[in-house]
Amino acid sequence: MNLLEVTSLNKVFGGLRAVQDMSFGVRQGTVHSLIGPNGAGKTTLINLITGMYIPTSGRVAFESRDITGLAPQKLPGYGMARTFQNLQVCMNMSAVENVMVGAHLRQNTGLLAGLLSLPRLRAADRACRAEALAAMAQVGVAAYADAHASQMPYGALKRLEIARALMTRPRMVLMDEPAAGLNPTETAEVGQLIRRLADQGLTVLLVEHDMPLVMRVSDTITVLNYGKKLAEGTPEQMRSHPEVIAAYLGAEVQEQAPVSAQAGKAAA
């Protein structure tokens, strides 16, 4: 079953066709990766799916509901969350407070209760904090709970953003280069986390340039080039696809030993 369906999506900026007739589906409970060279249209495509851009034409459906052009702040209410390539963390807040922010769209304590600090609000705040701590433990950053975000290492901050996304209780998380700027150990930890989340039923749409990571964790890969879909299939199929190799993967990934999604699951 496809949780997300993108159909004939197009985006034109002036005379530039950034995304052209893009169609693909993301199956529930899988890791679906979008790859391609710089300028291939990956980020534009993610921005179209999440309502940051309005498509020139085409349709985006989530759980069979049309969400084309839906405002980004409304997506968590539909079960979709996103992380960003560039950190979106409040450095003057504690780690756990950053994660708790992810729950605000489903909180309904009311303004008056907040102003008066009624028991209902205090109880909700305690429950929210407990859930945030659980999310931090899930991604491996629980030790930083009360530390200011500014005191955390970069790799932990990347996982903190994933914890905040999990606080919206999503069915799908779109991750934009979660391994960007990480060292090999941190990259491996993020890969294991992504695979583990998918094995627990979460659907992940991943944009990533680290090809060994993509090959290790993905169930399906869609390859973009010049705004168009070049190819789609399993990691093994993409590894040996001549057009994909020519456009993007090249010798670097060819030298890697074949790694299946099942192997990624075992590693997690």
N, C-alpha and C positions, 0 to 999 in steps of 0.2 A: 504494500500500500504506500502510495506517495503522500507524504505529509505536505510537501511543498511542490507546486507546479508552476513553472515559468513557461509562458506560451507566446511565441512570436514577439518577444520584447525588443523594442527599438528605442534608441536615444540619440537625438541629433543636437549637437551644439553648433549653431550657425551652419557652416558647411561641413562640419566634422561628424561623421557617423560613428559615434563611440561604441555603441552596441547595435548589432545588426541581426535581426530575426533570430533572437536567442530563445531556444526552447530546451528545457531539461526538467527532470523530476528528481526529488530527493526522497528516498524511501525511509520510512519511520525506523528509528533505532540504528541508523547507519552513520558512518562518517563519509561525507561526500565532499571531495576537495575540488576547488577551482584553481587551476594553475595556468601559467602562460608568461611570456616575457613581459618586461616593463612596457606599459602602454597597450597591453592586450585588452583592457577593459574590465579587469577583475573588480577593482574598487568601484567603478561606475556601476557595474552590475549589482554589487552588494548594496550600493546606495539606492538603486532603483527598487530592489526588493524591500528595503527597510524604509522607504518613503522619503528619504533625504533628497532624491530627485524624482520628478514626475516623468513617467515614460512618454515618449512621443507617440508610441502605439504599443499594443500588446497587453498582456494580462499576467498578474501574479495572484495565485490562489494558495491559501494556507488552510489545511483541513477542509478543502472544497469551498471555502468562503473567499470571495473576491476581496483582496486587500490592496489592490493596485492604487498607489498614491496615498495610502493611508498614512496619517501623520506618525512620525517615529515614536512619539510618546504614547501612542495608543497601542503599539504592538505588544508590549508586555501583557496587556489585558487579553490579547488573543493567544498568548502562549509562546511568543518569540522574543528572544533577547539577543544582544549583540555586544561584542567586545571590539576594541579599536586597536589599530597598529600603534598609534601614539597613545601613551598612557593618559587615561581620563580619571585621575585620582586626585582627591583633595588632600594636599600635602599637610595642611594645618589641622587635619582630623586624625583620630586614631584609626588603626586598621579596621577594627570591628565597626566603628562608626561608618567608615566607607562602605563596608559590606551591607550594613543596615539600610543604607540609602536605597538599595535595590528593592526593598519591600514597600516603599512609600506608595506605589500605585495601587497596592491592594490593602492599604491601611484605611480604616474608616472610623477614626476616633472622633472626628468633628472638631471644628475650630474652638467652640466654647469649652469642650473638655480639655483641649490643649492649653487654653488660657488659664483655666482654673486648676490644671494638673489633677484632674479627678482620678479616683482609683482605677477606673476603666483604662485610662491612658497609661498609668503606671504599670498596670498588668500587661497591657499590649506591648509596652516598651521592653519589659522583662522577657516576654515571649519572643519578641523580635531579636533581642540580643542573643538569646539561647539558640535561635535558629541560625543567626549569623555565625556564631561560634562553631556550630555544626558544619556549616558550609565551608568555613575556613579550615576545619579539620579535614574535610573531604578533599580539599585541594592541597593540603600539606603546609598551611601557613598559620596554624593555630598558635604557634609559639609567639607570633607577633601581635596577638589580639589587642593588647593595650599600648603597643608602641605607636608612636606617630608614624604616619606613612613616610615622612621624610627620613626616618631612620631605617627603613627597610631596603634591602638590596633590590636591584632592578628585577632580577628573576622572580623574587617573591611578589613584587608589585604586579607583574604580569598575571600571576596566578590569583592574586587578590581580585583583579578585575573579573576573572572567571567566577570566583566565589560570589561577587556582587551580582553577576548575571544569574547565577543559580538561585539567588534570593527572590527573583521574580517568579520562581516555580515554573520555568519554561518547559515546553516540549521540544523546542529547537533553540540552539544557540548558534549564531553566526560569529565565527571567530576570524578576525582579520589579522593575519600574521602574528599569532601568539608566541612564536619562537624568535621573532625579530630581536636582534641584539643579545641573544642568550648564548652562553657558552655551551659546549657539547653536553656536559652533565645536566644543565638546566633544560636544554632542548629535549634530552631523553626523558626527563621527568615530566615535561609538558606532554610529550607524546604518549607516555604511559597513562597520564591523567585523561587525555582525550579518548583514548581507547577504552579506558575503564568506564567513563561516563556513558559512552555509546553502549557498552555491554550491559549497563544498568537501565537502558531504555531511552536515553536522551539522544535526540538527533542532532548531529553537528554538521554545519556547512562551513567548511574550512578554506580560507585563502592563505596560502603559505608558499614561500620560496625555497624552504629547506626540503630538497627533493628526497633525501633519505628518510626524513620524518614523514613526508607525504606518502611515500611508498610503504612505509611501515604501518601506518594507522588507517589508511583509507580502504573503504569497501568499493567505492566508485570514484573515478577521476574524470572531470570534464576539463578539456584543454581549450583555452581561448587563444586566438591570434588575430590581431587587427579587428577586435570587436566581434569576431565570429566564432562559432563553435567549430573547432578543428577536428576534435575526436572525443570519444567518451568510451569508458570501459573500466575494467579492473586494472590494478597496478601492473600486473603481468602483461596485459594487453598493451597498455600505454608504454611500457618499457621497451617493447619491441616494435612499436608503430613507427614506420619510417618518417612520416610527416611530423610526428611529435618530436622525434629525435632531431630532425632537421630544424624545427622551429624553436625548440626550447631545451630538451633534456640533454642532448649531446653526450659526449663521452663520459662525463662525470658520473651520471647515473648508470650508464652501461657497465661501468667498472664495478658497480655495487653488486653483491650477490643478490639473487632474487629473494624478495621478502614479501610474503603474502599478508593480507589482513589477518588471517588466522594466526600467523606468526606474531603479528603485532598484539593480538589478543593474549597470546601465551606470555609475551613479554610483560604485559600489564599485570 
